[in-house]
Amino acid sequence: MTATFKGINSLYYLHLHQFLLLFTFTKFIIICQPISCMPQKKLLQKLLAGEHFSQEEMTFCMNSIMDGLFSEVVIAALLALLQKKGVTPVETAGAYYSLMAKANTIELDEDAVDTCGTGGDHAGTFNISTTASIIANSAGVLIAKHGNRSVTSSCGSADVLEALGFTIDLPPEATKELFKQTGFAFLFAPLYHPSMKRVANIRRELGIRTIFNILGPLINPARAKRQLVGVFNQELMELYTEVLVQTDARHAMIVHAMTEEGIALDEPSLNGPTHIVEIQNGSVRKHTVYPEEFGLTRHALSEIQGGARDENALIIHRILDGSAPAAHIDAALFTTAMACFVSGKAGSIQEGFIMARKALESGHTKNKFNEILKINTELTAKHRGPVN
């Protein structure tokens, strides 16, 4: 039996096309569960049958995961089976309420904007939404950026900010002070969602998209009501629409784009259509935009691809000092323009472009970010000493 259970670790290295192996192992798990584990057995059986959870079942499932009641093997099976089946808006809402009830929330400003997306599009672009949050902030937008280290990409928002010299895990009181002085806050997910540590290694070992990719933009610990959310799959747009309306989004834009080659993006496209669902005070409208509408030249995906944290940090430095290629600047401005629009500072995406370009080209963005880094460093020393 011990040798058999050693083999279960192979679950962590699955890819979506290997679900036949997952089903074999999951059925073995169910057979071996004692009577005391009946709830997880029922949950696994339901997913194996391709059935959806109710909101209450999903909340129970997420609570059990986060409270340490399920083993890593069971958690891996649940996450993979949910992904194979497809997560519903009802399930997402159930997970949302579970995680927010356990979160360490923080009070910032009701007009703060989050630019957190799902990630997981595997397009390999540099950290565009993080760059956009920096530029938007310099244009007068309050930012409450929720983010984490990389899970399904080579460089997450936390990774690149850290490489830029920003202390990502300031205690909440220091983050509040930084926000008060600069209007910029980075909300490091593990700090505000400590229960998520139970799944961090599992997600990393699985290496596939899971429900947590979907939840990231929804569980901002500042409860941001203004959001720019990039999604890796167009089918997720309906899901996010339902959940954001249910959770009272004030002004949000859900964005999914394609390149000319048919590659999906979780950010605006510089060489294809960008599909948008806009939610504003309960009303919903859909539209599609193209880069030419905003005076942008089309650029190939290869021109905006990044790499590891240091490479992406260098790209951001060059954007801020004006020495970056046009493709990098245009990609950053396109996303920034949308962030400015959902903030209420701009009356349209086009006005957002004007704001963003003025801030960047005047050098104000670079100066403002340097100010943020300076205050961030001072607060790091004041609140907990130098970072190891």
C-alpha positions in Angstrom: 0.0 0.0 0.0 2.9 2.4 0.8 4.4 1.9 -2.6 1.1 2.6 -4.2 0.6 5.8 -2.3 4.1 7.0 -3.4 2.8 6.9 -7.0 0.0 9.3 -6.1 2.7 12.1 -6.2 2.6 11.8 -10.0 -0.7 13.6 -9.8 1.2 16.8 -9.3 2.9 16.5 -12.7 -0.3 16.0 -14.8 -1.2 18.1 -17.8 -4.7 18.4 -19.0 -4.4 15.8 -21.7 -3.5 13.2 -19.1 -6.8 13.1 -17.3 -7.2 9.3 -17.9 -4.5 8.8 -15.4 -6.1 11.2 -13.0 -9.4 9.4 -13.2 -7.7 6.1 -12.4 -6.0 7.5 -9.3 -9.1 9.4 -8.2 -11.2 6.3 -8.3 -8.5 4.5 -6.2 -8.7 7.4 -3.7 -12.4 7.1 -3.4 -12.4 3.4 -2.8 -9.8 3.8 0.0 -11.5 6.6 1.9 -12.7 5.7 5.4 -16.3 6.5 6.4 -15.1 9.7 8.2 -14.1 11.1 4.8 -17.5 10.7 3.2 -17.8 14.5 2.3 -14.7 14.5 0.2 -15.7 11.2 -1.4 -19.1 12.6 -2.4 -17.4 15.7 -3.8 -14.9 13.6 -5.9 -17.7 11.3 -7.1 -19.7 14.3 -8.2 -16.9 15.8 -10.2 -16.0 12.3 -11.7 -19.6 12.2 -13.0 -19.2 15.7 -14.6 -21.7 17.3 -12.3 -21.5 20.9 -11.0 -21.3 21.9 -7.3 -23.9 24.1 -5.8 -22.7 27.4 -4.3 -22.9 25.8 -0.8 -21.0 22.7 -1.9 -18.3 24.8 -3.4 -18.0 26.9 -0.2 -17.8 23.8 1.9 -15.2 22.3 -0.5 -13.0 25.5 -0.4 -13.4 25.8 3.4 -12.3 22.2 3.8 -9.3 22.8 1.6 -8.2 26.0 3.3 -8.8 24.5 6.8 -6.5 21.6 6.1 -9.3 19.0 6.2 -8.3 17.5 2.9 -5.0 15.8 2.0 -2.8 17.2 -0.8 -3.7 14.2 -2.9 -7.4 14.9 -2.6 -6.9 18.7 -3.2 -4.9 18.0 -6.4 -7.7 15.7 -7.6 -10.4 18.2 -6.8 -8.5 21.0 -8.6 -7.8 19.0 -11.7 -11.3 17.6 -11.9 -12.8 21.0 -11.5 -10.6 22.3 -14.3 -11.5 19.4 -16.6 -15.2 19.8 -16.0 -15.1 23.6 -16.3 -15.8 26.0 -13.4 -19.2 27.6 -13.3 -20.2 31.1 -12.0 -22.0 29.5 -9.1 -18.9 27.5 -8.1 -16.7 30.6 -8.5 -19.1 32.6 -6.2 -19.0 29.8 -3.6 -15.2 29.8 -3.6 -15.1 33.6 -3.5 -17.2 33.8 -0.4 -15.1 31.2 1.3 -11.8 32.9 0.6 -13.0 36.4 1.4 -14.3 35.2 4.7 -10.8 34.0 5.6 -8.9 36.9 4.1 -7.0 39.6 6.0 -8.8 42.5 4.3 -7.5 46.1 4.2 -9.3 49.4 3.9 -7.8 51.7 1.2 -10.2 53.7 -1.0 -13.4 52.7 -2.7 -12.2 54.2 -6.0 -8.9 52.2 -6.1 -8.4 50.1 -9.2 -7.0 46.6 -9.5 -5.4 45.4 -12.8 -5.0 41.8 -11.7 -5.8 39.3 -14.5 -6.0 35.5 -14.6 -2.7 34.9 -16.3 -2.4 31.4 -17.8 -2.6 32.5 -21.4 1.0 31.1 -22.0 1.6 33.9 -24.5 4.9 34.9 -22.7 4.3 38.6 -22.7 6.1 40.9 -20.2 4.3 42.1 -17.1 2.0 44.4 -19.0 -0.8 44.8 -16.3 1.8 45.6 -13.6 3.4 48.2 -15.9 0.0 49.6 -16.6 -0.7 50.0 -12.8 2.5 52.0 -12.5 1.7 54.3 -15.4 -2.0 54.7 -14.4 -0.9 55.7 -10.9 1.3 58.4 -12.2 -1.7 59.7 -14.2 -3.7 60.1 -11.0 -5.3 56.7 -10.7 -5.5 55.1 -7.2 -4.1 51.6 -7.5 -4.7 48.5 -5.2 -2.9 45.9 -7.2 -3.5 42.4 -6.1 -0.8 39.9 -7.2 1.4 37.0 -6.5 4.5 35.2 -7.6 4.5 33.2 -10.8 2.5 30.0 -10.9 1.6 29.5 -14.5 4.0 32.0 -16.1 7.7 32.7 -15.9 7.3 36.0 -14.0 4.4 37.1 -11.8 3.6 40.7 -10.7 5.3 40.1 -7.3 8.4 38.7 -9.0 8.9 41.7 -11.3 8.1 44.3 -8.6 10.6 42.7 -6.3 13.2 42.8 -9.1 12.5 46.5 -9.5 13.4 47.0 -5.8 9.9 47.1 -4.3 9.3 45.3 -1.0 6.2 43.2 -1.9 5.3 41.9 1.6 5.1 45.1 3.7 2.8 44.7 6.7 -0.7 46.1 6.1 -0.1 49.2 8.2 2.9 50.1 6.0 1.0 49.4 2.9 -1.8 51.7 4.1 0.9 54.4 4.7 2.4 53.9 1.2 -1.1 54.2 -0.3 -1.8 57.3 1.7 1.4 59.0 0.4 1.4 57.7 -3.1 -2.0 56.3 -4.1 -0.2 53.0 -4.9 -0.6 49.7 -3.0 0.6 46.2 -3.9 -1.4 43.5 -2.1 0.8 40.4 -1.9 -1.7 37.5 -2.0 -0.1 35.2 0.5 0.0 38.0 3.1 -3.7 38.7 2.8 -4.9 35.2 2.0 -2.7 33.1 4.4 -4.9 30.1 3.9 -3.7 29.9 0.3 -0.4 28.5 1.5 -2.1 25.2 1.7 -2.4 25.0 -2.1 0.7 26.9 -3.2 2.9 23.9 -3.7 0.1 21.8 -5.2 -0.6 24.5 -7.8 3.1 24.8 -8.6 3.5 21.0 -8.9 0.3 20.6 -11.0 1.5 23.4 -13.4 -2.0 23.7 -14.9 -4.6 26.4 -14.7 -7.0 25.9 -11.8 -9.9 27.7 -10.1 -7.4 29.8 -8.3 -6.4 31.4 -11.6 -10.0 32.5 -11.9 -10.3 33.6 -8.3 -7.2 35.8 -8.2 -8.8 38.9 -9.7 -12.0 38.5 -7.7 -10.5 38.2 -4.2 -8.7 41.6 -3.9 -8.3 42.1 -0.1 -9.2 45.8 -0.5 -12.5 44.7 -2.1 -11.7 46.8 -5.2 -14.9 47.7 -7.1 -13.1 49.2 -10.1 -11.2 46.5 -12.0 -9.5 45.7 -15.3 -9.5 41.9 -15.6 -7.7 40.1 -18.4 -8.9 36.5 -18.9 -7.2 33.7 -20.8 -10.3 32.2 -22.3 -13.3 34.0 -23.9 -15.7 31.6 -22.2 -14.6 33.0 -18.8 -16.0 36.4 -19.8 -19.6 35.3 -19.0 -18.4 33.8 -15.7 -16.7 36.9 -14.6 -19.6 39.0 -15.6 -22.0 37.1 -13.4 -19.7 37.1 -10.4 -18.7 40.8 -10.7 -22.3 41.8 -11.0 -23.2 39.7 -8.0 -20.4 41.2 -6.0 -21.4 44.8 -6.8 -18.6 45.9 -9.2 -18.8 49.7 -9.7 -16.9 49.8 -13.0 -15.1 46.8 -14.4 -13.8 45.8 -17.8 -13.3 42.1 -18.6 -10.8 41.8 -21.5 -9.9 38.9 -23.7 -8.0 39.3 -27.0 -6.6 37.4 -29.9 -3.6 37.8 -32.1 -3.7 37.5 -35.9 -2.3 34.0 -35.5 -5.2 33.0 -33.3 -3.2 33.1 -30.0 -5.4 34.0 -27.0 -4.3 36.8 -24.7 -5.4 37.9 -21.2 -4.7 41.6 -22.1 -5.5 44.0 -25.0 -4.1 42.8 -28.4 -1.8 44.9 -30.6 -2.5 42.8 -33.7 -6.0 41.6 -33.4 -9.4 42.1 -31.8 -9.9 42.8 -28.1 -13.2 41.7 -26.8 -14.6 43.6 -23.8 -17.4 43.1 -21.4 -18.0 46.3 -19.5 -19.9 46.4 -16.2 -20.9 49.7 -14.7 -23.2 49.9 -11.7 -25.1 46.7 -12.7 -25.4 47.4 -16.4 -23.5 45.2 -18.9 -22.4 45.9 -22.4 -20.1 44.2 -24.9 -17.9 45.6 -27.5 -14.8 44.8 -29.6 -11.9 47.2 -30.3 -8.9 47.1 -32.5 -5.5 48.8 -32.0 -6.0 51.1 -35.1 -9.0 52.8 -33.4 -6.5 54.3 -31.0 -3.8 55.2 -33.5 -1.6 52.2 -32.6 0.5 50.4 -35.1 0.1 46.6 -35.2 2.9 44.6 -33.5 3.6 40.9 -33.6 3.3 38.9 -30.4 7.0 38.2 -30.5 7.7 41.9 -30.1 6.0 42.1 -26.6 7.2 38.8 -25.1 9.3 38.9 -22.0 11.1 36.4 -19.9 12.3 35.9 -16.3 11.9 38.6 -13.6 15.2 40.5 -14.4 14.4 40.7 -18.1 10.9 41.9 -17.4 12.1 44.4 -14.9 14.6 45.8 -17.5 11.7 46.1 -20.0 9.7 48.2 -17.4 12.7 50.4 -16.7 13.1 51.1 -20.4 9.4 51.9 -20.8 9.6 54.3 -17.9 12.7 56.1 -19.2 11.4 56.2 -22.8 14.0 53.9 -24.4 11.8 50.9 -24.9 10.7 49.7 -28.4 7.4 51.1 -29.6 5.7 47.7 -29.2 6.5 47.6 -25.4 5.3 51.2 -24.9 2.1 50.7 -27.0 1.2 47.5 -25.1 1.6 49.2 -21.8 -0.4 52.3 -22.9 -3.2 50.2 -24.3 -3.8 48.5 -20.9 -3.2 51.7 -19.0 -5.8 53.5 -21.0 -8.4 51.0 -20.0 -7.3 51.2 -16.3 -7.7 55.0 -16.5 -11.2 54.6 -17.9 -12.5 52.2 -15.2 -11.0 54.5 -12.6 -13.4 57.3 -13.6 -10.5 59.6 -14.3 -11.0 59.3 -18.0 -14.4 59.4 -19.8 -13.3 56.9 -22.4 -10.5 54.6 -23.4 -9.3 57.2 -25.8 -9.1 59.8 -23.0 -7.3 57.2 -21.0 -4.7 57.0 -23.7 -4.1 60.8 -23.6 -3.7 60.7 -19.8 -1.3 57.7 -19.9 0.8 59.0 -22.8 1.2 62.4 -21.2 2.3 61.0 -17.9 4.8 58.6 -19.5 6.3 60.9 -22.1 6.7 63.8 -19.6 8.8 61.7 -17.4 6.3 61.9 -14.6 5.8 58.1 -14.5 9.4 57.5 -13.9 9.7 60.1 -11.2 6.5 58.9 -9.5 7.6 55.3 -9.4 11.0 56.3 -8.0 9.1 58.1 -5.3 7.1 55.0 -4.6 10.3 52.9 -4.4 11.9 55.4 -2.0 8.9 55.5 0.4 8.5 51.7 0.1 12.2 51.3 1.2 11.7 53.8 4.1 8.6 52.0 5.3 10.4 48.6 5.0 13.1 49.9 7.4 10.6 51.5 9.7 8.3 48.6 10.1 10.4 45.5 10.0 14.0 46.2 9.0 15.8 45.2 5.7 14.4 42.3 3.7 16.6 39.2 3.9 
